Structures are given as C-alpha cells and as structure tokens.
Amino acid sequence: MLGEPELVITSRQSHALVWRSAAPLRTIATSVLGGGLGERAWVVNAEVGLDYADPDPAAHVAALADELVLGGPGVGLLTAARVREVCAGEDAGVRCHATVGLSVPTWAAADDGAWSEWVPGTINLVCWVPAPLCDAALVNAVVTVTEAKAQALFEAGVPGTGTASDAVVVCCPPGGTEPYGGPRSTWGARLARAAHAVVATGTARYLAAGLAPLEVGGKGARPATPGAPNVGEGA
C-alpha cells in the first residue's frame, strides 16, 4: 500500500512530499524520473521555483532521493505549486493527492506555437488503487485520471485541459488480475471521482488566492481575467 505523504524540507530549503511503500508497487507514471511501467517503492513530489532551469531534472530528483535515503526504484516529480497545500481525496478505497499550479494552462489540441514560454506551473496527481490492475488497465487509468482532471478544470472555467508539464502517477498492488481502468469500470470510476475531487479542490484554492491562470493564445499568454496579475504558483 502507498502510504500517506510526508512533508520534508530538502537541502535546497524547499519542500517535498514523499510517499513510501513497504514493498514495491506496480506503477505507471508520466514523470521525469521513474516514468513508464514498473515496480516502484516510493514517490517524491519536489517543489521548485518558477525560475527553475536545471538542464537535467531527472538527475536533480535522483540526487534528492539519495538525500532522503529512498532506496530502490521510485518516481520523481517537480512542481512550482506549494506542495504543503496538497489536496487529498478518497473514493471507496481509491486515494488521490494533487498539487495544483495553473500559471500557464493549455489546450491539448492547440495549434503549433499556441503556447507561451514554459514555466513550471504544474498539476501533479499521485493515486493509489487497492486492486491489482493489469498493465493495460493501468494505461487506461492514466487516461481516466487525465479526463477527470480536464473535467474539473472545465467546470472551474480554466482556459485549458491542463498545463504542458502535468504528471500522473497511479500505483496498485502487483498481480495484474483486474482488466479494466476506464471511467465506467468499478475501479476506474472510483479513480475518476477521487482525481476530479482533488483537482477541483486545488483549482478552487488557486483561484480563491487570486492566482489567475493565463489564457494561452498565439505565441504569448495573457491573464484569463482582465486586470489579473501575471503570477505563478505560490506568489
């Protein structure tokens, strides 16, 4: 089982969330470190500044894992969102945590060039399903989480389906006996509701704090709300 996240302070004086498991879990991730399918024993979601420009983010996260004495293979994520404001949700045993940053949302099917210069405004989702999903179901689970995230953003009026650097992690027990992870399957439906809830909560907090997302258009970006400041996560 993937444990509850622990908030730590790194040697760079920044915050990080760490999830640990006593035994490796079957995991799928779209992360800078430990991405793809495999057995993973930990997840770290590390906070960085909006000016983050490390040329090798995977090496950065690997060094952070060594600092935190995280043994074995794991997953590493980066975000400029305040990780200490992580949102948690559960639905019938499925758990999701999200850190939500929306400084530059984008539409998935936008034209070439229809985004601004990248900044680390990111929605990271870490989810646990207490059923042994097969690999195909895990792939489907990533789609399910992404659809639920996009639904929550649409309902909140955010001008995009996510940001260009969003990441998803789904962990489950090994075994691979559950064949489905889509939104109308038993476990996929629970996963979708949990993911939707945490993204909706995180988005509401972001907007309530006056951190207006940018509406991307052409080769630049502008505040989605006239007069709203061009600010990033944690400003």
ABEGO torsion letter per residue (X at the ends): XBBBBBBBBBAAGBBBBBBBBABBBBBBBBBABGBEBEBBABBBBBBBBAABABABAAAAAAAAAAAAGBBEBBBBBBBABBAAABBBBBBGGBBBBBBBBAABBBBAABBBGABBBBBBBBBBBBBBBABBBBAAAAAAAAAAAAAAAAAAAAAAGBBEAEBAABBBBBBBBBGGABABABAABAAAAAAAAAAAAAAAAAAAAAAAAGBBBBBBBEABBBBABBGBBBBBBGX
